[in-house]
Amino acid sequence: MSVHATSRIFVVGGTGAQGLPVISALVADGKYSVRALSRDPASRRAKQLSALGNVSILEGTFADEATLRDGFRGGDGAYINIDGFNTGEKTEIYWAIRSYEIAIEEGIKFFVYGNLDYALKKSGYDSRFRTGHYDGKGRIGEWILFQNQTNKTRMGAAVFTTGPYMEMAISAMTPMTPSVEEGVVAWRVPLGNGAVPHVALEDCGYYARWIFDNPERTNGMDLEVAIEDVDYHKLAAAFEKVTGRPARYIDTDIDAYWDGPLKTSANRPAGYNADPRDKSTMSFRDNFTGFWNVWKHRIVTRDYALLDEIHPNRIRSVEQWLRREDQLGRELGKGSLWERLQPQNLYQAPPLLKLAEDRGKGRL
């Protein structure tokens, strides 16, 4: 057995959109048990995790060394995905570093870091592409892999790099929430002729489980995942094909985008606990302007051949994902995709993103 084999995994970020499928995959067959951190064990999402079985909830916050030590001491593996929309860029960097340092001190055998692309670096350090909630994670992902060069026999580590969830394109209160305009589903986003490497949450569970199942291969690895590079013309065409309903992608000027549904959030800090007086704090507008520039100019790439090898049954196209989602929604009584996107239904569904469910509030 690998010296980095694990069975009890401490998870930070378990109640987030990504954490739910990751934990579900980890505990699906009893090989792993999970201890998930939550500020509110009575919350809807924490209860959903507890109902999976083989999951216990540790009450507390990642911004507390005593709580982190408690969590790490209860396990031999760790999956750390800090909520940057809670912390802001600067604070996330600090607590991500301390999470790694405390984990190695407390004897964790394998550490997985929930990462996003270091977009600023991948753009050649062009500040048009600066995206705080991406770059904050991306810097730490590189730092962890650098530390791992020295520490890999003591504590293995892998970086799991995701991206915008495909589910965000059919959910309320996200950067790419669609509208229904005179019977046409419309995505009004500033994407130009770019494409978004969207990630399926279902696949995130598989990949995270694969990382823990194969520590000898994944120790020192940055696994970057996506379905495909989703051109929004293709998204709209696939939606029409799957649902039989009209859909359009409407390339939108960045100023018009910020004059739309996100207008009230534009000048707020991108991390709701970040100090707006601190000049390092990005606003939502600055953060997500960089975000859209990254996809518009195709700064980020993926190795899809590698993903085919790792996950032969992965979701490989936006059309495939839409078909699965439409069928699943019908089976769960949510209705068809077309019905789910009607405003009276879209905004009544539980939020996908924890930021929306928390309404931009919550302690560090």
C-alpha positions in Angstrom: 0.0 0.0 0.0 1.2 3.5 -0.8 2.7 5.5 2.1 0.3 8.2 1.0 -2.9 6.1 1.1 -5.7 7.7 3.1 -9.0 6.7 4.5 -10.2 9.6 6.7 -10.3 12.9 4.8 -10.8 16.4 6.3 -12.6 18.7 3.8 -12.7 22.5 3.8 -15.2 23.8 1.4 -17.5 20.8 1.6 -20.7 22.8 1.6 -19.8 24.6 -1.6 -21.0 23.7 -5.0 -17.9 21.6 -5.7 -17.7 20.1 -2.2 -21.0 18.3 -2.4 -20.2 16.1 -5.4 -16.6 15.6 -4.2 -17.7 14.3 -0.8 -20.4 12.2 -2.4 -17.8 10.5 -4.6 -15.4 10.0 -1.7 -17.9 8.2 0.5 -19.9 6.4 -2.2 -18.6 2.9 -1.4 -17.3 3.3 2.1 -13.6 3.4 1.2 -13.3 6.9 2.7 -14.9 8.7 5.5 -15.1 12.5 5.6 -15.0 15.1 8.2 -16.4 18.3 6.7 -16.0 21.8 8.1 -19.0 24.0 8.3 -19.8 27.3 10.0 -23.4 26.1 10.4 -24.0 22.4 10.9 -27.7 23.1 10.8 -27.6 24.6 7.3 -29.3 23.0 4.4 -26.0 22.0 2.7 -24.4 20.6 5.9 -27.5 18.5 6.5 -27.3 17.3 2.9 -23.7 16.1 3.5 -24.6 14.4 6.8 -27.4 12.5 5.0 -24.8 10.9 2.7 -23.5 8.7 5.5 -19.9 8.3 6.6 -19.7 12.1 6.9 -19.4 14.0 10.1 -19.5 17.8 10.5 -16.9 19.9 12.3 -18.3 23.2 13.3 -16.0 26.1 12.8 -14.1 28.2 10.2 -10.9 27.6 8.2 -9.6 31.0 9.5 -8.8 29.5 12.9 -5.7 27.5 13.5 -7.2 25.5 16.4 -10.1 24.4 14.2 -7.7 23.4 11.4 -5.6 21.3 13.8 -8.7 19.7 15.1 -9.8 18.8 11.6 -6.4 17.5 10.5 -5.9 15.4 13.6 -9.1 13.5 12.9 -7.8 12.2 9.5 -5.0 11.2 7.3 -6.1 13.1 4.1 -7.2 16.6 3.3 -9.2 18.3 0.6 -8.9 22.1 1.0 -10.9 24.5 -1.1 -11.2 27.8 0.6 -14.0 30.2 -0.3 -12.3 33.2 -1.8 -15.6 35.1 -2.1 -15.7 35.0 1.7 -12.1 35.9 2.4 -11.0 38.0 -0.5 -7.7 37.4 -2.4 -5.3 38.4 0.3 -6.7 36.5 3.2 -7.3 33.4 1.1 -3.6 33.3 0.3 -2.6 33.4 4.0 -5.1 30.7 5.1 -4.3 28.4 2.2 -0.6 28.6 3.1 -1.3 27.9 6.8 -3.6 25.0 5.9 -0.8 23.3 4.1 1.8 24.1 6.8 -0.5 22.8 9.6 -1.5 19.8 7.6 2.1 18.7 7.2 2.8 19.4 10.9 -0.2 17.3 12.0 0.8 14.3 10.0 -1.5 14.4 7.0 -0.4 11.8 4.4 -2.0 13.4 1.3 -3.1 16.9 0.7 -5.3 18.0 -2.2 -5.7 21.7 -2.9 -8.9 22.9 -4.7 -7.3 25.3 -7.3 -8.1 27.7 -10.1 -5.9 28.8 -13.0 -3.2 31.4 -12.3 -4.7 33.5 -15.1 -2.5 36.5 -14.6 0.6 34.4 -15.1 -0.8 32.5 -18.0 -1.6 35.8 -19.7 2.0 36.8 -19.5 1.3 39.1 -16.5 -1.1 41.3 -18.4 -3.3 43.1 -15.8 -6.3 43.0 -18.3 -6.6 39.4 -17.2 -6.2 39.9 -13.4 -8.9 37.9 -11.7 -8.5 37.9 -7.9 -10.4 34.8 -7.1 -8.5 32.8 -9.7 -5.0 34.3 -9.2 -5.2 34.0 -5.4 -5.7 30.2 -5.7 -3.4 29.9 -8.7 -0.4 31.4 -6.8 -0.9 28.9 -3.9 -1.3 26.0 -6.3 2.2 26.7 -7.6 3.5 27.3 -4.1 2.2 24.0 -2.9 3.7 22.1 -5.8 7.0 23.9 -5.1 6.9 22.9 -1.4 6.1 19.4 -2.5 9.4 19.0 -4.2 11.0 18.9 -0.8 8.1 17.5 1.3 6.6 14.9 -1.1 7.8 11.9 0.9 6.5 13.3 4.2 3.2 14.5 2.8 2.0 14.0 -0.7 0.2 16.8 -2.4 -1.8 17.4 -5.6 -3.5 20.4 -7.1 -7.0 20.0 -8.6 -7.7 22.9 -11.0 -11.3 23.4 -12.0 -13.1 26.3 -13.6 -16.5 27.8 -14.1 -19.1 25.2 -13.5 -21.3 24.3 -16.4 -24.2 24.5 -14.0 -23.6 28.2 -13.7 -24.9 28.7 -17.2 -28.4 27.5 -16.2 -28.5 28.9 -12.6 -29.6 32.1 -11.0 -27.1 34.7 -9.5 -24.0 33.7 -11.5 -21.9 35.6 -13.9 -23.5 33.8 -16.8 -27.2 33.5 -15.7 -29.4 33.4 -18.8 -32.6 35.4 -19.4 -35.7 34.5 -21.3 -36.6 37.3 -23.8 -39.8 37.0 -25.8 -39.6 33.2 -25.6 -35.8 33.0 -26.4 -33.2 31.9 -23.9 -30.4 34.4 -24.1 -26.9 34.5 -22.7 -25.8 38.1 -22.7 -22.1 38.0 -21.7 -18.9 39.7 -22.9 -17.2 36.7 -24.4 -16.6 37.8 -28.0 -15.4 34.7 -30.0 -13.9 33.2 -26.9 -14.8 30.0 -25.0 -15.2 29.0 -21.4 -13.6 25.7 -20.3 -16.6 24.7 -18.3 -16.4 22.0 -15.7 -19.2 19.5 -14.8 -19.7 19.2 -11.1 -20.5 15.5 -11.6 -17.1 14.9 -13.1 -15.4 16.9 -10.2 -16.4 14.1 -7.9 -14.8 11.5 -10.1 -11.5 13.4 -10.5 -11.1 14.2 -6.8 -11.7 10.5 -6.0 -9.2 9.5 -8.6 -6.6 11.7 -7.1 -6.9 10.1 -3.7 -7.1 6.6 -5.2 -3.9 7.1 -7.1 -1.5 9.0 -4.8 1.7 7.6 -6.3 0.7 9.0 -9.7 -0.9 12.2 -8.5 1.7 13.3 -5.9 3.1 16.5 -7.4 0.4 16.7 -10.1 -1.8 19.6 -11.2 -4.9 18.1 -12.6 -6.6 20.7 -14.8 -10.1 19.7 -15.8 -13.0 20.7 -18.0 -15.7 19.3 -20.3 -14.6 21.2 -23.4 -13.9 24.8 -24.4 -17.5 26.0 -24.6 -18.2 28.6 -27.3 -21.5 30.2 -26.3 -22.8 30.1 -29.9 -22.3 26.3 -29.5 -24.0 26.4 -26.1 -27.1 28.1 -27.6 -27.2 25.8 -30.5 -26.9 22.7 -28.2 -29.7 24.1 -26.0 -31.9 24.4 -29.1 -31.1 20.9 -30.2 -31.7 19.4 -26.8 -34.9 21.3 -25.8 -36.4 22.3 -29.2 -36.6 25.8 -27.8 -34.9 28.9 -29.3 -31.7 30.2 -27.7 -29.1 32.8 -28.5 -25.7 34.0 -27.4 -25.5 37.8 -27.5 -22.0 39.2 -27.3 -22.3 42.1 -24.9 -20.1 45.1 -24.3 -18.5 45.1 -20.9 -20.1 48.3 -19.8 -23.5 47.0 -20.9 -22.9 43.8 -19.0 -22.2 45.8 -15.8 -25.3 47.9 -16.4 -27.4 44.7 -16.3 -28.5 42.3 -13.5 -25.1 42.5 -11.8 -25.2 46.3 -11.5 -25.9 46.4 -7.8 -22.9 44.2 -7.0 -20.4 45.8 -9.3 -18.7 48.0 -6.7 -18.8 45.6 -3.8 -15.6 43.8 -2.7 -15.2 40.5 -4.6 -14.6 38.9 -1.1 -17.4 40.0 1.2 -15.1 39.9 4.3 -12.3 41.9 2.5 -11.7 45.5 3.5 -13.0 47.8 0.8 -10.5 50.5 2.0 -7.6 48.1 1.3 -6.2 49.0 -2.1 -5.5 45.3 -2.8 -9.2 44.5 -2.6 -10.8 44.0 -6.0 -14.4 45.0 -6.8 -16.7 42.5 -8.4 -16.5 44.6 -11.5 -12.7 44.5 -11.8 -12.6 40.9 -10.8 -15.1 39.6 -13.3 -14.0 42.0 -16.0 -10.7 40.1 -15.8 -12.6 36.8 -15.6 -14.4 37.5 -18.9 -11.2 38.7 -20.6 -9.5 35.4 -19.8 -12.2 33.4 -21.6 -12.6 36.0 -24.4 -8.9 35.7 -25.3 -8.7 32.0 -24.6 -5.9 32.3 -22.1 -6.6 29.0 -20.4 -6.1 25.6 -22.1 -6.7 22.0 -21.1 -5.2 18.6 -22.1 -8.4 16.8 -23.1 -6.5 13.6 -24.2 -5.2 13.3 -20.6 -8.7 13.7 -19.2 -10.0 11.0 -21.7 -7.4 8.6 -20.3 -8.1 9.4 -16.6 -11.9 9.5 -17.0 -13.0 7.5 -20.1 -16.7 8.1 -19.3 -16.3 11.8 -18.7 -18.8 14.4 -20.1 -17.1 15.6 -23.3 -19.4 18.2 -24.8 -21.9 20.8 -23.8 -24.6 19.0 -25.7 -24.0 15.8 -23.8 -24.1 17.7 -20.5 -27.3 19.5 -21.4 -29.0 16.2 -22.4 -28.0 14.6 -19.0 -29.1 17.7 -17.1 -32.4 17.8 -18.9 -33.1 14.1 -18.2 -32.0 14.4 -14.6 -34.2 17.5 -14.0 -37.2 15.6 -15.3 -36.4 12.6 -13.1 -36.1 14.8 -10.0 -39.4 16.6 -10.7 -37.7 19.9 -11.6 -39.1 19.8 -15.1 -37.3 20.2 -18.4 -34.4 22.6 -18.9 -36.7 25.0 -20.7 -39.1 25.0 -17.7 -36.3 25.4 -15.2 -35.0 28.5 -16.9 -38.4 30.3 -16.7 -37.8 33.2 -14.3 -40.5 32.0 -11.8 -38.6 28.7 -11.5 -35.0 29.9 -12.0 -35.1 32.2 -9.0 -37.1 29.9 -6.7 -34.5 27.0 -7.0 -31.9 26.7 -4.2 -28.8 28.7 -5.3 -26.0 26.8 -6.9 -23.2 29.0 -5.5 -22.7 29.2 -1.8 -22.0 33.0 -2.1 -25.6 33.4 -3.3 -27.0 31.2 -0.6 -25.1 33.0 2.1 -26.2 36.3 0.5 -22.7 37.7 0.8 -22.6 37.3 4.6 -20.8 35.1 7.0 -17.9 35.1 9.4 -14.4 34.2 8.4 
